[in-house]
Amino acid sequence: MAQHPNSVSFDEARRVLEAYGWPLARVTGSHHIFEIGGAILSIPRRRPHIKPVYVKQILQLTEGQDDGDDRDDA
């Protein structure tokens, strides 16, 4: 995502957000609202790709978060 922010589909962004614990809370028109704790992220669904500004927000919000994968890579 970071290397190609202009070519991220909504479905790909949604999978990443949900993997990092950001469930889809509601949909209002084309805007999909993801919430975790008190934080909210609204992403309008566009085809074929979402705008790069939303990709950057996703990367900032998920940076340093554990994705829930408990594999030991050692």
PDB file of N, H, CA, C and O in Angstrom:
ATOM      1  N   MET A   1       0.819  -1.188   0.000  1.00  0.00           N
ATOM      2  CA  MET A   1       0.000   0.000   0.000  1.00  0.00           C
ATOM      3  C   MET A   1       0.867   1.258   0.000  1.00  0.00           C
ATOM      4  O   MET A   1       0.581   2.220  -0.713  1.00  0.00           O
ATOM      5  N   ALA A   2       1.908   1.241   0.791  1.00  0.00           N
ATOM      6  H   ALA A   2       2.141   0.460   1.370  1.00  0.00           H
ATOM      7  CA  ALA A   2       2.748   2.431   0.903  1.00  0.00           C
ATOM      8  C   ALA A   2       3.473   2.737  -0.404  1.00  0.00           C
ATOM      9  O   ALA A   2       3.690   3.905  -0.729  1.00  0.00           O
ATOM     10  N   GLN A   3       3.847   1.711  -1.153  1.00  0.00           N
ATOM     11  H   GLN A   3       3.671   0.762  -0.889  1.00  0.00           H
ATOM     12  CA  GLN A   3       4.579   1.920  -2.394  1.00  0.00           C
ATOM     13  C   GLN A   3       3.677   2.417  -3.523  1.00  0.00           C
ATOM     14  O   GLN A   3       4.142   3.117  -4.422  1.00  0.00           O
ATOM     15  N   HIS A   4       2.388   2.059  -3.485  1.00  0.00           N
ATOM     16  H   HIS A   4       2.010   1.490  -2.755  1.00  0.00           H
ATOM     17  CA  HIS A   4       1.471   2.413  -4.570  1.00  0.00           C
ATOM     18  C   HIS A   4       0.150   2.946  -4.007  1.00  0.00           C
ATOM     19  O   HIS A   4      -0.886   2.302  -4.174  1.00  0.00           O
ATOM     20  N   PRO A   5       0.166   4.105  -3.345  1.00  0.00           N
ATOM     21  CA  PRO A   5      -1.073   4.608  -2.736  1.00  0.00           C
ATOM     22  C   PRO A   5      -2.147   5.003  -3.746  1.00  0.00           C
ATOM     23  O   PRO A   5      -3.307   5.165  -3.370  1.00  0.00           O
ATOM     24  N   ASN A   6      -1.789   5.159  -5.007  1.00  0.00           N
ATOM     25  H   ASN A   6      -0.846   5.028  -5.312  1.00  0.00           H
ATOM     26  CA  ASN A   6      -2.768   5.523  -6.033  1.00  0.00           C
ATOM     27  C   ASN A   6      -3.535   4.329  -6.579  1.00  0.00           C
ATOM     28  O   ASN A   6      -4.480   4.504  -7.348  1.00  0.00           O
ATOM     29  N   SER A   7      -3.145   3.119  -6.195  1.00  0.00           N
ATOM     30  H   SER A   7      -2.378   2.977  -5.570  1.00  0.00           H
ATOM     31  CA  SER A   7      -3.780   1.938  -6.779  1.00  0.00           C
ATOM     32  C   SER A   7      -4.304   0.963  -5.719  1.00  0.00           C
ATOM     33  O   SER A   7      -4.210  -0.253  -5.888  1.00  0.00           O
ATOM     34  N   VAL A   8      -4.852   1.500  -4.634  1.00  0.00           N
ATOM     35  H   VAL A   8      -4.929   2.487  -4.497  1.00  0.00           H
ATOM     36  CA  VAL A   8      -5.403   0.664  -3.568  1.00  0.00           C
ATOM     37  C   VAL A   8      -6.926   0.638  -3.712  1.00  0.00           C
ATOM     38  O   VAL A   8      -7.575   1.684  -3.716  1.00  0.00           O
ATOM     39  N   SER A   9      -7.480  -0.551  -3.827  1.00  0.00           N
ATOM     40  H   SER A   9      -6.952  -1.401  -3.823  1.00  0.00           H
ATOM     41  CA  SER A   9      -8.935  -0.668  -3.943  1.00  0.00           C
ATOM     42  C   SER A   9      -9.571  -0.528  -2.562  1.00  0.00           C
ATOM     43  O   SER A   9      -8.909  -0.702  -1.539  1.00  0.00           O
ATOM     44  N   PHE A  10     -10.856  -0.214  -2.550  1.00  0.00           N
ATOM     45  H   PHE A  10     -11.394  -0.073  -3.381  1.00  0.00           H
ATOM     46  CA  PHE A  10     -11.567  -0.109  -1.279  1.00  0.00           C
ATOM     47  C   PHE A  10     -11.543  -1.434  -0.543  1.00  0.00           C
ATOM     48  O   PHE A  10     -11.335  -1.468   0.670  1.00  0.00           O
ATOM     49  N   ASP A  11     -11.757  -2.537  -1.272  1.00  0.00           N
ATOM     50  H   ASP A  11     -11.927  -2.509  -2.257  1.00  0.00           H
ATOM     51  CA  ASP A  11     -11.776  -3.859  -0.631  1.00  0.00           C
ATOM     52  C   ASP A  11     -10.440  -4.189   0.016  1.00  0.00           C
ATOM     53  O   ASP A  11     -10.407  -4.778   1.097  1.00  0.00           O
ATOM     54  N   GLU A  12      -9.345  -3.821  -0.622  1.00  0.00           N
ATOM     55  H   GLU A  12      -9.372  -3.342  -1.500  1.00  0.00           H
ATOM     56  CA  GLU A  12      -8.025  -4.047  -0.050  1.00  0.00           C
ATOM     57  C   GLU A  12      -7.848  -3.212   1.220  1.00  0.00           C
ATOM     58  O   GLU A  12      -7.348  -3.714   2.227  1.00  0.00           O
ATOM     59  N   ALA A  13      -8.251  -1.958   1.179  1.00  0.00           N
ATOM     60  H   ALA A  13      -8.657  -1.550   0.362  1.00  0.00           H
ATOM     61  CA  ALA A  13      -8.148  -1.085   2.350  1.00  0.00           C
ATOM     62  C   ALA A  13      -8.993  -1.627   3.496  1.00  0.00           C
ATOM     63  O   ALA A  13      -8.565  -1.612   4.650  1.00  0.00           O
ATOM     64  N   ARG A  14     -10.193  -2.105   3.176  1.00  0.00           N
ATOM     65  H   ARG A  14     -10.541  -2.117   2.239  1.00  0.00           H
ATOM     66  CA  ARG A  14     -11.074  -2.657   4.208  1.00  0.00           C
ATOM     67  C   ARG A  14     -10.444  -3.890   4.861  1.00  0.00           C
ATOM     68  O   ARG A  14     -10.492  -4.039   6.082  1.00  0.00           O
ATOM     69  N   ARG A  15      -9.855  -4.769   4.052  1.00  0.00           N
ATOM     70  H   ARG A  15      -9.816  -4.648   3.060  1.00  0.00           H
ATOM     71  CA  ARG A  15      -9.213  -5.972   4.619  1.00  0.00           C
ATOM     72  C   ARG A  15      -8.075  -5.589   5.568  1.00  0.00           C
ATOM     73  O   ARG A  15      -7.917  -6.195   6.628  1.00  0.00           O
ATOM     74  N   VAL A  16      -7.291  -4.591   5.187  1.00  0.00           N
ATOM     75  H   VAL A  16      -7.420  -4.099   4.326  1.00  0.00           H
ATOM     76  CA  VAL A  16      -6.181  -4.154   6.043  1.00  0.00           C
ATOM     77  C   VAL A  16      -6.720  -3.577   7.345  1.00  0.00           C
ATOM     78  O   VAL A  16      -6.245  -3.933   8.424  1.00  0.00           O
ATOM     79  N   LEU A  17      -7.707  -2.692   7.255  1.00  0.00           N
ATOM     80  H   LEU A  17      -8.092  -2.403   6.379  1.00  0.00           H
ATOM     81  CA  LEU A  17      -8.277  -2.093   8.461  1.00  0.00           C
ATOM     82  C   LEU A  17      -8.857  -3.149   9.390  1.00  0.00           C
ATOM     83  O   LEU A  17      -8.618  -3.113  10.597  1.00  0.00           O
ATOM     84  N   GLU A  18      -9.610  -4.077   8.843  1.00  0.00           N
ATOM     85  H   GLU A  18      -9.804  -4.106   7.863  1.00  0.00           H
ATOM     86  CA  GLU A  18     -10.213  -5.115   9.680  1.00  0.00           C
ATOM     87  C   GLU A  18      -9.158  -6.035  10.282  1.00  0.00           C
ATOM     88  O   GLU A  18      -9.336  -6.519  11.400  1.00  0.00           O
ATOM     89  N   ALA A  19      -8.069  -6.286   9.570  1.00  0.00           N
ATOM     90  H   ALA A  19      -7.924  -5.892   8.662  1.00  0.00           H
ATOM     91  CA  ALA A  19      -6.984  -7.105  10.114  1.00  0.00           C
ATOM     92  C   ALA A  19      -6.314  -6.429  11.306  1.00  0.00           C
ATOM     93  O   ALA A  19      -5.783  -7.098  12.192  1.00  0.00           O
ATOM     94  N   TYR A  20      -6.344  -5.106  11.320  1.00  0.00           N
ATOM     95  H   TYR A  20      -6.775  -4.562  10.600  1.00  0.00           H
ATOM     96  CA  TYR A  20      -5.747  -4.347  12.413  1.00  0.00           C
ATOM     97  C   TYR A  20      -6.774  -3.955  13.471  1.00  0.00           C
ATOM     98  O   TYR A  20      -6.496  -3.111  14.322  1.00  0.00           O
ATOM     99  N   GLY A  21      -7.952  -4.558  13.421  1.00  0.00           N
ATOM    100  H   GLY A  21      -8.178  -5.244  12.729  1.00  0.00           H
ATOM    101  CA  GLY A  21      -8.943  -4.354  14.473  1.00  0.00           C
ATOM    102  C   GLY A  21      -9.863  -3.168  14.273  1.00  0.00           C
ATOM    103  O   GLY A  21     -10.491  -2.717  15.231  1.00  0.00           O
ATOM    104  N   TRP A  22      -9.964  -2.647  13.059  1.00  0.00           N
ATOM    105  H   TRP A  22      -9.453  -3.014  12.281  1.00  0.00           H
ATOM    106  CA  TRP A  22     -10.860  -1.532  12.749  1.00  0.00           C
ATOM    107  C   TRP A  22     -12.103  -2.085  12.052  1.00  0.00           C
ATOM    108  O   TRP A  22     -12.131  -2.143  10.823  1.00  0.00           O
ATOM    109  N   PRO A  23     -13.128  -2.492  12.796  1.00  0.00           N
ATOM    110  CA  PRO A  23     -14.320  -3.049  12.144  1.00  0.00           C
ATOM    111  C   PRO A  23     -15.156  -1.958  11.466  1.00  0.00           C
ATOM    112  O   PRO A  23     -15.136  -0.795  11.869  1.00  0.00           O
ATOM    113  N   LEU A  24     -15.879  -2.360  10.444  1.00  0.00           N
ATOM    114  H   LEU A  24     -15.895  -3.305  10.116  1.00  0.00           H
ATOM    115  CA  LEU A  24     -16.806  -1.460   9.776  1.00  0.00           C
ATOM    116  C   LEU A  24     -17.992  -1.256  10.706  1.00  0.00           C
ATOM    117  O   LEU A  24     -18.711  -2.205  11.018  1.00  0.00           O
ATOM    118  N   ALA A  25     -18.200  -0.018  11.151  1.00  0.00           N
ATOM    119  H   ALA A  25     -17.617   0.754  10.898  1.00  0.00           H
ATOM    120  CA  ALA A  25     -19.266   0.274  12.104  1.00  0.00           C
ATOM    121  C   ALA A  25     -20.588   0.576  11.401  1.00  0.00           C
ATOM    122  O   ALA A  25     -21.653   0.140  11.838  1.00  0.00           O
ATOM    123  N   ARG A  26     -20.500   1.335  10.296  1.00  0.00           N
ATOM    124  H   ARG A  26     -19.635   1.689   9.941  1.00  0.00           H
ATOM    125  CA  ARG A  26     -21.730   1.694   9.578  1.00  0.00           C
ATOM    126  C   ARG A  26     -21.378   2.249   8.204  1.00  0.00           C
ATOM    127  O   ARG A  26     -20.231   2.592   7.919  1.00  0.00           O
ATOM    128  N   VAL A  27     -22.397   2.325   7.372  1.00  0.00           N
ATOM    129  H   VAL A  27     -23.329   2.046   7.603  1.00  0.00           H
ATOM    130  CA  VAL A  27     -22.247   2.894   6.036  1.00  0.00           C
ATOM    131  C   VAL A  27     -23.289   3.986   5.892  1.00  0.00           C
ATOM    132  O   VAL A  27     -24.473   3.764   6.147  1.00  0.00           O
ATOM    133  N   THR A  28     -22.847   5.169   5.483  1.00  0.00           N
ATOM    134  H   THR A  28     -21.885   5.349   5.276  1.00  0.00           H
ATOM    135  CA  THR A  28     -23.747   6.292   5.237  1.00  0.00           C
ATOM    136  C   THR A  28     -23.497   6.764   3.810  1.00  0.00           C
ATOM    137  O   THR A  28     -22.513   7.450   3.537  1.00  0.00           O
ATOM    138  N   GLY A  29     -24.379   6.399   2.924  1.00  0.00           N
ATOM    139  H   GLY A  29     -25.179   5.841   3.146  1.00  0.00           H
ATOM    140  CA  GLY A  29     -24.168   6.707   1.515  1.00  0.00           C
ATOM    141  C   GLY A  29     -22.964   5.939   1.009  1.00  0.00           C
ATOM    142  O   GLY A  29     -22.907   4.715   1.125  1.00  0.00           O
ATOM    143  N   SER A  30     -21.990   6.665   0.443  1.00  0.00           N
ATOM    144  H   SER A  30     -22.036   7.659   0.349  1.00  0.00           H
ATOM    145  CA  SER A  30     -20.780   5.998  -0.042  1.00  0.00           C
ATOM    146  C   SER A  30     -19.689   5.947   1.022  1.00  0.00           C
ATOM    147  O   SER A  30     -18.646   5.330   0.809  1.00  0.00           O
ATOM    148  N   HIS A  31     -19.923   6.596   2.178  1.00  0.00           N
ATOM    149  H   HIS A  31     -20.771   7.097   2.352  1.00  0.00           H
ATOM    150  CA  HIS A  31     -18.907   6.649   3.227  1.00  0.00           C
ATOM    151  C   HIS A  31     -19.018   5.446   4.152  1.00  0.00           C
ATOM    152  O   HIS A  31     -20.073   5.177   4.727  1.00  0.00           O
ATOM    153  N   HIS A  32     -17.921   4.737   4.280  1.00  0.00           N
ATOM    154  H   HIS A  32     -17.064   4.955   3.813  1.00  0.00           H
ATOM    155  CA  HIS A  32     -17.834   3.582   5.162  1.00  0.00           C
ATOM    156  C   HIS A  32     -17.078   4.037   6.401  1.00  0.00           C
ATOM    157  O   HIS A  32     -15.960   4.542   6.301  1.00  0.00           O
ATOM    158  N   ILE A  33     -17.693   3.856   7.576  1.00  0.00           N
ATOM    159  H   ILE A  33     -18.602   3.446   7.657  1.00  0.00           H
ATOM    160  CA  ILE A  33     -17.153   4.356   8.825  1.00  0.00           C
ATOM    161  C   ILE A  33     -16.563   3.184   9.612  1.00  0.00           C
ATOM    162  O   ILE A  33     -17.261   2.225   9.942  1.00  0.00           O
ATOM    163  N   PHE A  34     -15.271   3.282   9.903  1.00  0.00           N
ATOM    164  H   PHE A  34     -14.704   4.061   9.635  1.00  0.00           H
ATOM    165  CA  PHE A  34     -14.568   2.279  10.701  1.00  0.00           C
ATOM    166  C   PHE A  34     -14.280   2.897  12.060  1.00  0.00           C
ATOM    167  O   PHE A  34     -13.884   4.060  12.148  1.00  0.00           O
ATOM    168  N   GLU A  35     -14.481   2.111  13.132  1.00  0.00           N
ATOM    169  H   GLU A  35     -14.803   1.167  13.061  1.00  0.00           H
ATOM    170  CA  GLU A  35     -14.260   2.625  14.483  1.00  0.00           C
ATOM    171  C   GLU A  35     -13.466   1.638  15.311  1.00  0.00           C
ATOM    172  O   GLU A  35     -13.626   0.423  15.199  1.00  0.00           O
ATOM    173  N   ILE A  36     -12.604   2.198  16.149  1.00  0.00           N
ATOM    174  H   ILE A  36     -12.475   3.185  16.241  1.00  0.00           H
ATOM    175  CA  ILE A  36     -11.896   1.407  17.153  1.00  0.00           C
ATOM    176  C   ILE A  36     -11.744   2.300  18.374  1.00  0.00           C
ATOM    177  O   ILE A  36     -11.177   3.390  18.291  1.00  0.00           O
ATOM    178  N   GLY A  37     -12.253   1.835  19.503  1.00  0.00           N
ATOM    179  H   GLY A  37     -12.713   0.950  19.570  1.00  0.00           H
ATOM    180  CA  GLY A  37     -12.243   2.685  20.688  1.00  0.00           C
ATOM    181  C   GLY A  37     -13.045   3.940  20.395  1.00  0.00           C
ATOM    182  O   GLY A  37     -14.208   3.848  20.000  1.00  0.00           O
ATOM    183  N   GLY A  38     -12.456   5.101  20.577  1.00  0.00           N
ATOM    184  H   GLY A  38     -11.511   5.176  20.898  1.00  0.00           H
ATOM    185  CA  GLY A  38     -13.129   6.353  20.266  1.00  0.00           C
ATOM    186  C   GLY A  38     -12.704   6.937  18.939  1.00  0.00           C
ATOM    187  O   GLY A  38     -13.191   7.996  18.544  1.00  0.00           O
ATOM    188  N   ALA A  39     -11.803   6.264  18.244  1.00  0.00           N
ATOM    189  H   ALA A  39     -11.408   5.404  18.565  1.00  0.00           H
ATOM    190  CA  ALA A  39     -11.292   6.776  16.967  1.00  0.00           C
ATOM    191  C   ALA A  39     -12.209   6.365  15.818  1.00  0.00           C
ATOM    192  O   ALA A  39     -12.747   5.258  15.798  1.00  0.00           O
ATOM    193  N   ILE A  40     -12.377   7.275  14.865  1.00  0.00           N
ATOM    194  H   ILE A  40     -11.940   8.175  14.881  1.00  0.00           H
ATOM    195  CA  ILE A  40     -13.250   7.043  13.719  1.00  0.00           C
ATOM    196  C   ILE A  40     -12.492   7.359  12.436  1.00  0.00           C
ATOM    197  O   ILE A  40     -11.752   8.341  12.366  1.00  0.00           O
ATOM    198  N   LEU A  41     -12.681   6.523  11.428  1.00  0.00           N
ATOM    199  H   LEU A  41     -13.282   5.725  11.485  1.00  0.00           H
ATOM    200  CA  LEU A  41     -12.113   6.760  10.111  1.00  0.00           C
ATOM    201  C   LEU A  41     -13.215   6.568   9.081  1.00  0.00           C
ATOM    202  O   LEU A  41     -13.842   5.511   9.018  1.00  0.00           O
ATOM    203  N   SER A  42     -13.445   7.597   8.277  1.00  0.00           N
ATOM    204  H   SER A  42     -12.936   8.456   8.328  1.00  0.00           H
ATOM    205  CA  SER A  42     -14.465   7.549   7.236  1.00  0.00           C
ATOM    206  C   SER A  42     -13.772   7.500   5.878  1.00  0.00           C
ATOM    207  O   SER A  42     -12.945   8.353   5.557  1.00  0.00           O
ATOM    208  N   ILE A  43     -14.123   6.485   5.083  1.00  0.00           N
ATOM    209  H   ILE A  43     -14.795   5.791   5.343  1.00  0.00           H
ATOM    210  CA  ILE A  43     -13.538   6.329   3.756  1.00  0.00           C
ATOM    211  C   ILE A  43     -14.664   6.224   2.733  1.00  0.00           C
ATOM    212  O   ILE A  43     -15.478   5.303   2.800  1.00  0.00           O
ATOM    213  N   PRO A  44     -14.717   7.164   1.784  1.00  0.00           N
ATOM    214  CA  PRO A  44     -15.716   7.040   0.727  1.00  0.00           C
ATOM    215  C   PRO A  44     -15.310   5.953  -0.263  1.00  0.00           C
ATOM    216  O   PRO A  44     -14.159   5.881  -0.693  1.00  0.00           O
ATOM    217  N   ARG A  45     -16.271   5.119  -0.610  1.00  0.00           N
ATOM    218  H   ARG A  45     -17.206   5.178  -0.261  1.00  0.00           H
ATOM    219  CA  ARG A  45     -15.982   4.033  -1.550  1.00  0.00           C
ATOM    220  C   ARG A  45     -15.998   4.579  -2.966  1.00  0.00           C
ATOM    221  O   ARG A  45     -17.009   5.111  -3.426  1.00  0.00           O
ATOM    222  N   ARG A  46     -14.874   4.444  -3.651  1.00  0.00           N
ATOM    223  H   ARG A  46     -14.053   4.012  -3.277  1.00  0.00           H
ATOM    224  CA  ARG A  46     -14.736   4.881  -5.036  1.00  0.00           C
ATOM    225  C   ARG A  46     -14.195   3.721  -5.847  1.00  0.00           C
ATOM    226  O   ARG A  46     -13.518   2.837  -5.323  1.00  0.00           O
ATOM    227  N   ARG A  47     -14.503   3.739  -7.125  1.00  0.00           N
ATOM    228  H   ARG A  47     -15.053   4.457  -7.551  1.00  0.00           H
ATOM    229  CA  ARG A  47     -13.958   2.708  -8.000  1.00  0.00           C
ATOM    230  C   ARG A  47     -13.093   3.371  -9.041  1.00  0.00           C
ATOM    231  O   ARG A  47     -13.440   4.469  -9.477  1.00  0.00           O
ATOM    232  N   PRO A  48     -12.022   2.804  -9.460  1.00  0.00           N
ATOM    233  CA  PRO A  48     -11.520   1.514  -8.990  1.00  0.00           C
ATOM    234  C   PRO A  48     -10.644   1.631  -7.740  1.00  0.00           C
ATOM    235  O   PRO A  48     -10.345   0.616  -7.112  1.00  0.00           O
ATOM    236  N   HIS A  49     -10.222   2.857  -7.360  1.00  0.00           N
ATOM    237  H   HIS A  49     -10.465   3.682  -7.871  1.00  0.00           H
ATOM    238  CA  HIS A  49      -9.301   3.011  -6.231  1.00  0.00           C
ATOM    239  C   HIS A  49      -9.748   4.132  -5.304  1.00  0.00           C
ATOM    240  O   HIS A  49     -10.410   5.083  -5.719  1.00  0.00           O
ATOM    241  N   ILE A  50      -9.364   3.991  -4.027  1.00  0.00           N
ATOM    242  H   ILE A  50      -8.827   3.219  -3.690  1.00  0.00           H
ATOM    243  CA  ILE A  50      -9.629   5.081  -3.088  1.00  0.00           C
ATOM    244  C   ILE A  50      -8.537   6.137  -3.263  1.00  0.00           C
ATOM    245  O   ILE A  50      -7.480   5.862  -3.831  1.00  0.00           O
ATOM    246  N   LYS A  51      -8.801   7.329  -2.776  1.00  0.00           N
ATOM    247  H   LYS A  51      -9.660   7.552  -2.314  1.00  0.00           H
ATOM    248  CA  LYS A  51      -7.833   8.415  -2.910  1.00  0.00           C
ATOM    249  C   LYS A  51      -6.614   8.152  -2.023  1.00  0.00           C
ATOM    250  O   LYS A  51      -6.744   7.573  -0.945  1.00  0.00           O
ATOM    251  N   PRO A  52      -5.429   8.578  -2.477  1.00  0.00           N
ATOM    252  CA  PRO A  52      -4.202   8.349  -1.712  1.00  0.00           C
ATOM    253  C   PRO A  52      -4.225   8.949  -0.309  1.00  0.00           C
ATOM    254  O   PRO A  52      -3.557   8.430   0.585  1.00  0.00           O
ATOM    255  N   VAL A  53      -4.973  10.022  -0.095  1.00  0.00           N
ATOM    256  H   VAL A  53      -5.516  10.443  -0.822  1.00  0.00           H
ATOM    257  CA  VAL A  53      -5.032  10.619   1.239  1.00  0.00           C
ATOM    258  C   VAL A  53      -5.592   9.614   2.258  1.00  0.00           C
ATOM    259  O   VAL A  53      -5.163   9.603   3.412  1.00  0.00           O
ATOM    260  N   TYR A  54      -6.534   8.782   1.843  1.00  0.00           N
ATOM    261  H   TYR A  54      -6.882   8.791   0.905  1.00  0.00           H
ATOM    262  CA  TYR A  54      -7.101   7.776   2.745  1.00  0.00           C
ATOM    263  C   TYR A  54      -6.117   6.630   2.977  1.00  0.00           C
ATOM    264  O   TYR A  54      -6.073   6.064   4.070  1.00  0.00           O
ATOM    265  N   VAL A  55      -5.342   6.292   1.978  1.00  0.00           N
ATOM    266  H   VAL A  55      -5.378   6.752   1.091  1.00  0.00           H
ATOM    267  CA  VAL A  55      -4.305   5.264   2.140  1.00  0.00           C
ATOM    268  C   VAL A  55      -3.287   5.739   3.171  1.00  0.00           C
ATOM    269  O   VAL A  55      -2.863   4.967   4.030  1.00  0.00           O
ATOM    270  N   LYS A  56      -2.896   7.001   3.087  1.00  0.00           N
ATOM    271  H   LYS A  56      -3.241   7.629   2.389  1.00  0.00           H
ATOM    272  CA  LYS A  56      -1.936   7.554   4.048  1.00  0.00           C
ATOM    273  C   LYS A  56      -2.510   7.546   5.457  1.00  0.00           C
ATOM    274  O   LYS A  56      -1.789   7.256   6.412  1.00  0.00           O
ATOM    275  N   GLN A  57      -3.798   7.859   5.606  1.00  0.00           N
ATOM    276  H   GLN A  57      -4.384   8.094   4.831  1.00  0.00           H
ATOM    277  CA  GLN A  57      -4.432   7.812   6.922  1.00  0.00           C
ATOM    278  C   GLN A  57      -4.431   6.391   7.472  1.00  0.00           C
ATOM    279  O   GLN A  57      -4.152   6.185   8.653  1.00  0.00           O
ATOM    280  N   ILE A  58      -4.739   5.419   6.633  1.00  0.00           N
ATOM    281  H   ILE A  58      -4.965   5.587   5.673  1.00  0.00           H
ATOM    282  CA  ILE A  58      -4.736   4.018   7.065  1.00  0.00           C
ATOM    283  C   ILE A  58      -3.346   3.612   7.535  1.00  0.00           C
ATOM    284  O   ILE A  58      -3.202   2.977   8.580  1.00  0.00           O
ATOM    285  N   LEU A  59      -2.332   3.973   6.772  1.00  0.00           N
ATOM    286  H   LEU A  59      -2.449   4.488   5.923  1.00  0.00           H
ATOM    287  CA  LEU A  59      -0.964   3.627   7.146  1.00  0.00           C
ATOM    288  C   LEU A  59      -0.574   4.267   8.465  1.00  0.00           C
ATOM    289  O   LEU A  59       0.088   3.628   9.283  1.00  0.00           O
ATOM    290  N   GLN A  60      -0.968   5.513   8.694  1.00  0.00           N
ATOM    291  H   GLN A  60      -1.506   6.032   8.030  1.00  0.00           H
ATOM    292  CA  GLN A  60      -0.658   6.186   9.952  1.00  0.00           C
ATOM    293  C   GLN A  60      -1.374   5.527  11.125  1.00  0.00           C
ATOM    294  O   GLN A  60      -0.786   5.355  12.192  1.00  0.00           O
ATOM    295  N   LEU A  61      -2.630   5.161  10.934  1.00  0.00           N
ATOM    296  H   LEU A  61      -3.107   5.301  10.067  1.00  0.00           H
ATOM    297  CA  LEU A  61      -3.415   4.571  12.015  1.00  0.00           C
ATOM    298  C   LEU A  61      -2.970   3.164  12.371  1.00  0.00           C
ATOM    299  O   LEU A  61      -3.086   2.753  13.526  1.00  0.00           O
ATOM    300  N   THR A  62      -2.463   2.422  11.396  1.00  0.00           N
ATOM    301  H   THR A  62      -2.369   2.756  10.458  1.00  0.00           H
ATOM    302  CA  THR A  62      -2.069   1.038  11.659  1.00  0.00           C
ATOM    303  C   THR A  62      -0.578   0.902  11.966  1.00  0.00           C
ATOM    304  O   THR A  62      -0.125  -0.173  12.361  1.00  0.00           O
ATOM    305  N   GLU A  63       0.177   1.965  11.790  1.00  0.00           N
ATOM    306  H   GLU A  63      -0.191   2.837  11.469  1.00  0.00           H
ATOM    307  CA  GLU A  63       1.612   1.920  12.050  1.00  0.00           C
ATOM    308  C   GLU A  63       1.881   1.537  13.506  1.00  0.00           C
ATOM    309  O   GLU A  63       1.390   2.180  14.433  1.00  0.00           O
ATOM    310  N   GLY A  64       2.655   0.498  13.682  1.00  0.00           N
ATOM    311  H   GLY A  64       3.054  -0.024  12.929  1.00  0.00           H
ATOM    312  CA  GLY A  64       3.027   0.059  15.022  1.00  0.00           C
ATOM    313  C   GLY A  64       1.990  -0.804  15.709  1.00  0.00           C
ATOM    314  O   GLY A  64       2.241  -1.295  16.810  1.00  0.00           O
ATOM    315  N   GLN A  65       0.818  -1.008  15.088  1.00  0.00           N
ATOM    316  H   GLN A  65       0.615  -0.610  14.194  1.00  0.00           H
ATOM    317  CA  GLN A  65      -0.192  -1.871  15.682  1.00  0.00           C
ATOM    318  C   GLN A  65       0.105  -3.316  15.350  1.00  0.00           C
ATOM    319  O   GLN A  65       0.647  -3.623  14.288  1.00  0.00           O
ATOM    320  N   ASP A  66      -0.254  -4.201  16.264  1.00  0.00           N
ATOM    321  H   ASP A  66      -0.694  -3.952  17.127  1.00  0.00           H
ATOM    322  CA  ASP A  66      -0.143  -5.635  16.026  1.00  0.00           C
ATOM    323  C   ASP A  66      -1.317  -6.040  15.155  1.00  0.00           C
ATOM    324  O   ASP A  66      -2.453  -5.660  15.439  1.00  0.00           O
ATOM    325  N   ASP A  67      -1.065  -6.808  14.096  1.00  0.00           N
ATOM    326  H   ASP A  67      -0.142  -7.117  13.866  1.00  0.00           H
ATOM    327  CA  ASP A  67      -2.148  -7.216  13.192  1.00  0.00           C
ATOM    328  C   ASP A  67      -2.887  -8.458  13.672  1.00  0.00           C
ATOM    329  O   ASP A  67      -3.727  -8.992  12.947  1.00  0.00           O
ATOM    330  N   GLY A  68      -2.588  -8.930  14.894  1.00  0.00           N
ATOM    331  H   GLY A  68      -1.906  -8.496  15.483  1.00  0.00           H
ATOM    332  CA  GLY A  68      -3.287 -10.084  15.417  1.00  0.00           C
ATOM    333  C   GLY A  68      -2.682 -11.407  15.012  1.00  0.00           C
ATOM    334  O   GLY A  68      -3.156 -12.454  15.452  1.00  0.00           O
ATOM    335  N   ASP A  69      -1.654 -11.395  14.190  1.00  0.00           N
ATOM    336  H   ASP A  69      -1.269 -10.545  13.832  1.00  0.00           H
ATOM    337  CA  ASP A  69      -0.995 -12.615  13.746  1.00  0.00           C
ATOM    338  C   ASP A  69       0.047 -12.998  14.792  1.00  0.00           C
ATOM    339  O   ASP A  69       1.042 -12.296  14.972  1.00  0.00           O
ATOM    340  N   ASP A  70      -0.185 -14.106  15.476  1.00  0.00           N
ATOM    341  H   ASP A  70      -0.993 -14.677  15.330  1.00  0.00           H
ATOM    342  CA  ASP A  70       0.683 -14.514  16.583  1.00  0.00           C
ATOM    343  C   ASP A  70       1.786 -15.474  16.158  1.00  0.00           C
ATOM    344  O   ASP A  70       2.339 -16.187  16.995  1.00  0.00           O
ATOM    345  N   ARG A  71       2.112 -15.503  14.875  1.00  0.00           N
ATOM    346  H   ARG A  71       1.663 -14.924  14.195  1.00  0.00           H
ATOM    347  CA  ARG A  71       3.177 -16.392  14.411  1.00  0.00           C
ATOM    348  C   ARG A  71       4.513 -15.947  14.984  1.00  0.00           C
ATOM    349  O   ARG A  71       4.768 -14.754  15.152  1.00  0.00           O
ATOM    350  N   ASP A  72       5.348 -16.909  15.278  1.00  0.00           N
ATOM    351  H   ASP A  72       5.140 -17.878  15.142  1.00  0.00           H
ATOM    352  CA  ASP A  72       6.702 -16.617  15.744  1.00  0.00           C
ATOM    353  C   ASP A  72       7.622 -16.751  14.551  1.00  0.00           C
ATOM    354  O   ASP A  72       7.870 -17.857  14.069  1.00  0.00           O
ATOM    355  N   ASP A  73       8.133 -15.616  14.070  1.00  0.00           N
ATOM    356  H   ASP A  73       7.931 -14.718  14.461  1.00  0.00           H
ATOM    357  CA  ASP A  73       8.968 -15.617  12.866  1.00  0.00           C
ATOM    358  C   ASP A  73      10.418 -15.932  13.169  1.00  0.00           C
ATOM    359  O   ASP A  73      11.250 -15.874  12.264  1.00  0.00           O
ATOM    360  N   ALA A  74      10.749 -16.259  14.383  1.00  0.00           N
ATOM    361  H   ALA A  74      10.073 -16.306  15.119  1.00  0.00           H
ATOM    362  CA  ALA A  74      12.135 -16.536  14.752  1.00  0.00           C
ATOM    363  C   ALA A  74      12.598 -17.905  14.324  1.00  0.00           C
ATOM    364  O   ALA A  74      13.746 -18.273  14.569  1.00  0.00           O
TER     365      ALA A  74
END
